[in-house]
Amino acid sequence: MKQRKKIENILRDTFEIYAFQEIKTPLFEDLSLFTTKSGEEIINQLYNFKDKSDREIALRPELTAPVARLYLNEMQKTAKPIKLYYFGSCFRYERPQKGRFRQFWQFGCELIGAKSPEGEAEIIAMAEDSLKKLKIATAEIHINHLGIIRGLFKHFKISNETQEQVMTLIDKGDKKLFEKEISQNNLIEDSRLANILIKLIDLVGNDEILKDVESLIEEFEETKDSFNEFKEIINLLHSFKISNYTINLGIARGLDYYTGIVFEIYVPELGAQKQVAGGGSYNLVEVFGGEKVESTGFAFGFDRLMNAIKDKEESEAIVDVFVAPMSDETRPKSFEICQTLRSSNIKTEIDLSRKKLKKLLNTANKLKAKYVILVGKNDLDENNVTIKDMDSGDQEKIAIDDIVKYIKKKCSY
């Protein structure tokens, strides 16, 4: 928990530097919020039930839809763009394994009403900035624009049902399976489109592959706006000083509501659960009955992020000072000293089990206390205590009135 809190605070500080403000949404929402546009996989994994008023309720499987609901109910008149971030638990009924739990935590954000390449570039910049501050040097940001494939679907008049089947296949990340389903099993009847899609999702690399993308789609007018927007965003990434990104036309995301830019963040050494974040642009408010408001967001899978943090810092001290009463008659004064230290915001523990000296020092070692205050009767008679430096083993007598000043100086408070 100490390490999780540290990572949470780093993310919180980073998001607030970018002027995002924290919100909280309920753990449960109306079931329809998630069945409207969340994607078949998530719908199959919902924890849903009827409450005592016979209402269909679901534990939230993700946080973008609740934020869209919050905006629709409470924030439509708020000046845009609106920058919101959240940290909370979500629930999906899936097979538990390393990095994949039925209750899991997301730390993410939504930028509402700033549909522009600048807004999308800033979101990606904040994601990269977060990774740098977390010191996850091996993380990779992969970016795509779904408008390109959607444009091809429009040109070839592909049904909505088939579109979602294709997007689900792309999201699985299995290119052999994709090719088999698309061409051999005739999911796409038009062989020309099938060949373009197979080649397109195989394009992964730096800015240079945009030329290959353009050569594949240049004759299809329906793809041009999205492709030009994609190029503009890539150019803006340089302005935001983002260098750690890969263009990957095989990114689709598992949620149906993404329409434009999508991106995922991988930490390769995590293996099968290497994806630690994902996001993109969407227009979910309109789906729920509001006006058309373009938004961009992403979320870190917090549990997987923790797996990617290398320095667990198990050796960090739990307390700075351990107060050790040397006898029953010194215990009352020991508690006074302990509370004086705590009221000065010094992390302090005291013996509550009436242990002997050897066991007291063992306990202090386990807590990794920097100093032990030995409270003995002879010292108290002179209004002193003995303070032992646990690293050097040195001891010195200190007046009781000077303890706080002494500890603060030694511990750099």
LINDASUL-V212345 format. One record per residue. N is the residue number from 1. PSI is psi as a letter, one per 20 degrees, with the letter a starting at -180 (none if undefined). Layout:
# LINDASUL-V212345
n/psi
N/PSI
N/PSI
This chain:
# LINDASUL-V212345
n/psi
1/h
2/g
3/g
4/g
5/h
6/g
7/g
8/g
9/h
10/g
11/g
12/g
13/g
14/g
15/h
16/h
17/h
18/j
19/k
20/q
21/q
22/q
23/r
24/p
25/r
26/q
27/h
28/q
29/r
30/p
31/h
32/h
33/h
34/i
35/i
36/g
37/k
38/i
39/q
40/g
41/g
42/h
43/h
44/i
45/j
46/q
47/o
48/q
49/r
50/p
51/a
52/i
53/j
54/k
55/q
56/o
57/q
58/q
59/p
60/p
61/i
62/r
63/i
64/g
65/g
66/h
67/h
68/g
69/g
70/g
71/g
72/h
73/h
74/i
75/j
76/h
77/j
78/p
79/p
80/q
81/q
82/p
83/o
84/q
85/r
86/q
87/o
88/r
89/q
90/r
91/p
92/p
93/n
94/r
95/o
96/p
97/r
98/p
99/j
100/o
101/r
102/h
103/p
104/r
105/q
106/p
107/o
108/a
109/r
110/p
111/o
112/p
113/k
114/l
115/n
116/q
117/h
118/g
119/g
120/h
121/h
122/h
123/g
124/h
125/g
126/h
127/g
128/h
129/g
130/g
131/h
132/g
133/h
134/i
135/k
136/n
137/h
138/i
139/q
140/p
141/o
142/p
143/q
144/r
145/o
146/i
147/h
148/g
149/h
150/h
151/h
152/g
153/g
154/g
155/g
156/j
157/l
158/p
159/q
160/h
161/g
162/h
163/g
164/h
165/g
166/g
167/h
168/g
169/g
170/g
171/h
172/h
173/j
174/n
175/h
176/g
177/g
178/g
179/h
180/g
181/h
182/g
183/g
184/h
185/j
186/k
187/h
188/o
189/h
190/o
191/h
192/g
193/g
194/g
195/h
196/g
197/g
198/g
199/h
200/g
201/i
202/i
203/o
204/p
205/b
206/a
207/h
208/h
209/i
210/h
211/h
212/h
213/g
214/h
215/h
216/h
217/j
218/h
219/i
220/o
221/h
222/i
223/i
224/g
225/g
226/g
227/g
228/h
229/h
230/g
231/h
232/g
233/g
234/g
235/h
236/h
237/h
238/h
239/h
240/j
241/k
242/p
243/h
244/m
245/q
246/p
247/p
248/o
249/j
250/j
251/p
252/h
253/q
254/j
255/p
256/i
257/i
258/p
259/h
260/d
261/p
262/q
263/q
264/q
265/p
266/q
267/n
268/h
269/i
270/i
271/c
272/h
273/l
274/h
275/o
276/i
277/q
278/q
279/a
280/a
281/q
282/r
283/m
284/h
285/g
286/h
287/h
288/j
289/j
290/a
291/r
292/o
293/o
294/q
295/q
296/p
297/r
298/r
299/p
300/p
301/o
302/h
303/g
304/h
305/g
306/h
307/h
308/i
309/p
310/g
311/n
312/i
313/l
314/h
315/j
316/p
317/p
318/h
319/r
320/h
321/p
322/p
323/p
324/o
325/p
326/i
327/r
328/h
329/i
330/i
331/g
332/g
333/h
334/g
335/h
336/g
337/g
338/g
339/h
340/g
341/g
342/h
343/i
344/j
345/k
346/p
347/o
348/p
349/q
350/q
351/p
352/j
353/j
354/l
355/r
356/r
357/g
358/g
359/h
360/g
361/h
362/g
363/g
364/h
365/g
366/h
367/i
368/k
369/p
370/h
371/q
372/p
373/o
374/o
375/n
376/q
377/g
378/g
379/g
380/h
381/h
382/j
383/k
384/r
385/r
386/p
387/p
388/p
389/o
390/i
391/g
392/h
393/i
394/q
395/q
396/q
397/p
398/p
399/q
400/h
401/i
402/j
403/g
404/g
405/g
406/g
407/g
408/h
409/g
410/h
411/j
412/l
413/none
